[in-house]
Amino acid sequence: MLGHTPENSPFLAACRRRPHDRVPVWFMRQAGRSLPEYRAIRGTGSILQAVRDPALATEITLQPVRRYGVDAAILYSDIVVPVAAVGFGVDVRPGVGPVAEQPFRDADDLDRLPPFDPDVHVPYVQETVRLLTAELPVPLIGFAGAPFTVASYLVEGGPSRTYTRTKALMLGDPELFAALLGRLADYAIASLRAQVAAGASAVQLFDSWAGALHPAHYTRHVLPHSQRVFAALDDLGVPKIHFGVTTGELLPLLRDAGADVVGVDWRVPLDAARTRVGDGHALQGNLDPAVCLAGWDAVAAEATDVLRRNGGHPGHVFNLGHGVLPETDPDVLARLVDLVHTWSDTTDER
């Protein structure tokens, strides 16, 4: 990190496809997960409890920056923080994920999603951002859940592999589905704007489960709401990242939603993703998180393949194709950061 500040960071330059001196790298779910220092201070209970403690959330966010030397920090929080804060009845169950005690079923449930005011409902999030930006040597990424992905938790009642209830609502009652996503788009806009106002230098919209959708369904029922979120952030002047899993068939649509950077999971080679997205946007990704469990030789070879497939394009932020797995050895991630930072087109595989 020596010599780089949030103002001249390689991460922000890569997001904007501008020249910079090294490939920037950060990891989704880098805050916590595999770090022993995280487990030492995290305590028990839901992540929502930890997020309400700005000092604790600040320390957890800082830990991977100190340990790995990554080029960006991501706020320690969760995509369901806003809907939980307004009283919908959502918790994040350890080992399970977000669960809704009473899932969204009909128009009456819209009343359980009142207008969201970050200063009233989640002042602790903005306080955490302020604490972090006063201390971080790298940019802070704020984030929110995309309307579809948050809706899927509310409608399904928890994590799902099929999203059958969500798709049934989307296709069977498109007006109600649009009203739900519209309400959640309002939440994302308010949350992201508040995080930027408090000091975040970039934002990421997690539409983690959009890959469950047919492109035509995504275009009709989901894309307009994501477009509205990104359009509402245009005046802020910060880089905007859009990420989803199994979205290979949706990459041009994710691009069209309005972000500057399109996240790519490991199922699409980075050079193929560049062809689908085009040179006018940066890419983020896309090492398979499971590779980090395969031994250093495999990690180095696969990471080098990702870097080579980028072909020296200035618009590339190295990341995993999804989040850090809990069983990952932190020392492997530290070595991976060093490999990415020192890599060039003439670097031999290590």
TAFEN-V151289 format. One record per residue. N is the residue number from 0. RES is the residue in one letter. PSI is psi in whole degrees, 0 to 359 (NA if undefined). OMEGA is omega as a letter, one per 40 degrees, with the letter a starting at -180 (NA if undefined). Layout:
# TAFEN-V151289
N:RES:PSI:OMEGA
N:RES:PSI:OMEGA
This chain:
# TAFEN-V151289
0:M:347:a
1:L:130:i
2:G:354:i
3:H:140:i
4:T:169:i
5:P:335:a
6:E:330:a
7:N:32:a
8:S:144:i
9:P:326:a
10:F:309:a
11:L:324:i
12:A:316:i
13:A:320:i
14:C:328:a
15:R:5:i
16:R:38:i
17:R:157:a
18:P:146:i
19:H:169:a
20:D:354:i
21:R:161:i
22:V:122:i
23:P:155:a
24:V:138:i
25:W:171:a
26:F:130:i
27:M:140:a
28:R:31:i
29:Q:334:a
30:A:101:a
31:G:223:i
32:R:271:a
33:S:356:a
34:L:126:i
35:P:328:i
36:E:332:i
37:Y:311:a
38:R:331:a
39:A:332:a
40:I:347:a
41:R:321:a
42:G:191:a
43:T:175:i
44:G:181:a
45:S:151:i
46:I:332:a
47:L:329:i
48:Q:316:a
49:A:322:a
50:V:330:a
51:R:355:i
52:D:97:a
53:P:322:a
54:A:318:i
55:L:314:i
56:A:326:i
57:T:312:a
58:E:318:i
59:I:321:i
60:T:324:a
61:L:332:a
62:Q:311:a
63:P:335:i
64:V:317:i
65:R:317:a
66:R:317:a
67:Y:337:a
68:G:32:i
69:V:164:a
70:D:359:i
71:A:150:i
72:A:149:i
73:I:135:a
74:L:134:i
75:Y:107:a
76:S:199:i
77:D:153:a
78:I:342:a
79:V:7:i
80:V:313:a
81:P:314:a
82:V:329:i
83:A:320:a
84:A:330:i
85:V:356:i
86:G:24:i
87:F:333:a
88:G:51:a
89:V:140:i
90:D:165:i
91:V:105:a
92:R:123:i
93:P:132:i
94:G:355:a
95:V:303:a
96:G:193:a
97:P:134:i
98:V:142:i
99:A:121:a
100:E:318:i
101:Q:99:a
102:P:159:i
103:F:126:a
104:R:326:a
105:D:182:a
106:A:331:i
107:D:333:a
108:D:345:i
109:L:331:i
110:D:342:i
111:R:1:i
112:L:72:a
113:P:171:i
114:P:137:a
115:F:124:i
116:D:108:a
117:P:323:a
118:D:334:i
119:V:314:a
120:H:325:a
121:V:54:a
122:P:335:a
123:Y:332:i
124:V:312:i
125:Q:324:i
126:E:319:i
127:T:316:i
128:V:317:i
129:R:317:i
130:L:318:a
131:L:314:a
132:T:341:i
133:A:342:a
134:E:332:a
135:L:139:i
136:P:359:a
137:V:166:i
138:P:151:i
139:L:131:i
140:I:120:i
141:G:163:a
142:F:166:i
143:A:161:i
144:G:138:i
145:A:153:a
146:P:316:a
147:F:314:a
148:T:318:i
149:V:318:i
150:A:323:a
151:S:322:i
152:Y:320:a
153:L:322:a
154:V:316:a
155:E:333:a
156:G:356:a
157:G:188:i
158:P:150:a
159:S:153:i
160:R:342:a
161:T:335:i
162:Y:37:a
163:T:316:i
164:R:321:i
165:T:314:i
166:K:324:i
167:A:318:i
168:L:317:a
169:M:316:a
170:L:331:a
171:G:331:i
172:D:71:a
173:P:333:i
174:E:316:i
175:L:320:i
176:F:318:i
177:A:322:i
178:A:319:i
179:L:310:a
180:L:326:i
181:G:318:i
182:R:318:a
183:L:331:i
184:A:320:i
185:D:318:i
186:Y:314:a
187:A:317:i
188:I:310:a
189:A:318:a
190:S:313:a
191:L:320:i
192:R:321:i
193:A:321:i
194:Q:320:i
195:V:318:i
196:A:328:i
197:A:348:i
198:G:357:i
199:A:140:a
200:S:348:i
201:A:165:i
202:V:152:i
203:Q:133:i
204:L:116:a
205:F:105:i
206:D:63:a
207:S:324:a
208:W:14:i
209:A:337:i
210:G:351:i
211:A:353:a
212:L:147:i
213:H:141:a
214:P:322:i
215:A:321:i
216:H:320:i
217:Y:314:a
218:T:317:a
219:R:317:a
220:H:340:a
221:V:314:a
222:L:315:a
223:P:326:a
224:H:321:i
225:S:322:i
226:Q:320:i
227:R:322:i
228:V:309:a
229:F:321:i
230:A:326:a
231:A:351:i
232:L:355:a
233:D:324:a
234:D:351:a
235:L:337:i
236:G:17:i
237:V:151:i
238:P:144:a
239:K:129:a
240:I:141:a
241:H:125:a
242:F:140:i
243:G:165:a
244:V:146:a
245:T:43:a
246:T:24:a
247:G:319:i
248:E:350:a
249:L:0:a
250:L:315:i
251:P:329:i
252:L:321:i
253:L:320:i
254:R:315:a
255:D:348:i
256:A:336:i
257:G:9:i
258:A:163:i
259:D:333:a
260:V:133:i
261:V:123:i
262:G:142:a
263:V:127:i
264:D:181:a
265:W:355:a
266:R:347:i
267:V:122:i
268:P:145:a
269:L:323:i
270:D:325:i
271:A:321:i
272:A:322:i
273:R:320:i
274:T:319:a
275:R:324:a
276:V:323:a
277:G:164:a
278:D:349:a
279:G:1:i
280:H:150:i
281:A:159:i
282:L:150:i
283:Q:131:i
284:G:195:e
285:N:51:i
286:L:134:i
287:D:123:a
288:P:330:a
289:A:334:i
290:V:329:a
291:C:351:i
292:L:1:a
293:A:5:a
294:G:152:a
295:W:322:a
296:D:318:i
297:A:319:i
298:V:311:a
299:A:318:a
300:A:315:a
301:E:321:i
302:A:319:i
303:T:324:i
304:D:318:i
305:V:313:a
306:L:319:i
307:R:322:i
308:R:336:i
309:N:334:i
310:G:29:i
311:G:8:i
312:H:132:a
313:P:341:a
314:G:67:i
315:H:123:i
316:V:116:i
317:F:136:i
318:N:176:i
319:L:163:i
320:G:350:i
321:H:202:a
322:G:161:i
323:V:132:i
324:L:142:a
325:P:329:a
326:E:6:a
327:T:138:i
328:D:120:i
329:P:329:i
330:D:329:i
331:V:318:i
332:L:323:i
333:A:317:i
334:R:324:i
335:L:318:i
336:V:316:i
337:D:319:i
338:L:314:a
339:V:317:a
340:H:329:a
341:T:1:a
342:W:145:i
343:S:173:a
344:D:340:a
345:T:3:a
346:T:132:i
347:D:152:i
348:E:140:i
349:R:NA:NA
